[in-house]
Amino acid sequence: MTHFHLLLLLLSALITVSFSQKILRIFPGDTQITNGNREWINNDLFCDSWRLSVETNNAGYWATIPARCRGFVEAYMKGDHYVSDSEVVAVEAIYFARDFDIAGNGKDAWIFDVDETLLSNLPYYIEVDFGSEPFNETSFDEWVELARAPALPASLKLYNELQRLGFSLVLLTGRSETQRNSTEKNLLFAGYKNWERLILREASDIGKSALIYKSEKRAQLEAEGFVIHGSSGDQWSDLYGPPMATRSFKLPNPMYFIK
C-alpha cells in the first residue's frame, strides 16, 4: 500500500470520527438522544423534534406521548404556540379557498373532522394528563355527552369564511351515531351552524380504521356529485386515502394518534 493510500485512509477515519461527534441520533419512544460523545440533550429539544416527527407522520403509530414530554405537550397545548400553529393552518386554507369559483349548485364541498379540528377537547385532556396515559374510551364518551368542548378559534374563523364563500360544509367524525345529539348540541354551543351534513359512524362502520371509514364516506360524497376541494383534520387518517380532497390541511395534535 502506498503512502498516498495510507494518507487517504487516515483522512477518512478522521472525517468519520468528526462527523460522528456532531450527528444527533433520534430514537423512538423514551430513548434518550445523544451525540457522538454520549452527552444528554435537553428534553425540550427532544420533545420539539418528536412533535415534528408526529406532525409529519414520520413517527408512524404511537399510543402515548413519551413520558419525558408530558410537560412540553402541556406547555404547547396551553400556550401561544398551539394557537399560532392552528391560525397559520387556517389562514393557508382561506387563501386556498378564495381561489375557487364556486359553482353555486351546492356541490362544492369542504370536509371537516370534529375533535381537535372544530372542537377542542383540551379541557378533557388536561384532566387525563395530555395523552401520557392510554386512551380511555369510556371517560372520553362521558366527556362527549357533556357537550362542553369549546371551538378551536382558528377553525371557527375558517368555517365561517368558507360558508361566506359558498362552500358546502360536511362534518365527518369518528364519533358514533349514538352521539349525534350531543355532538350537534356541542357544535351549536361552540358557534358552528348550517353545516350541509354531519356524518358519524353507523353500526356497519364500527371496527373500521379511521382511514378506511373516512375514505369510504368521501367516496360516497363524490358519488353523490360533491367535489371535495378542501379537507381539514388533526389526524393523517382524516386526510389520507382515496378519494382525497384537492388540498388537505393538517392541524397540530401531539396528544394522540388515530389510525
Buried (B, 14 or more C-beta within 10 A) or exposed (E): EEEEEEEEEEEEEEEEEEEEEEEEEBEEEEEEBBBBEEEEBEBEEBBBBBBEBBBEBEBEEBEBBBEBBBEBBBBBBEEEBBBEBBBEBBBEBBEBBEEBEBEEEEBBBBBBBBBBBBBBBBEBBEEBBBBBEEBEEEEBBEBBBEBBBBBBBBBBBBBBBBBEBBBBBBBBBBBBEBBEEBBBBBBEBBEBEEBBBBBBBEEEBEEBEBBBBBBBBBEEBBEEEBBBBBBBBBBBBBBBBEEEBEBBBBBBBBBBBBE
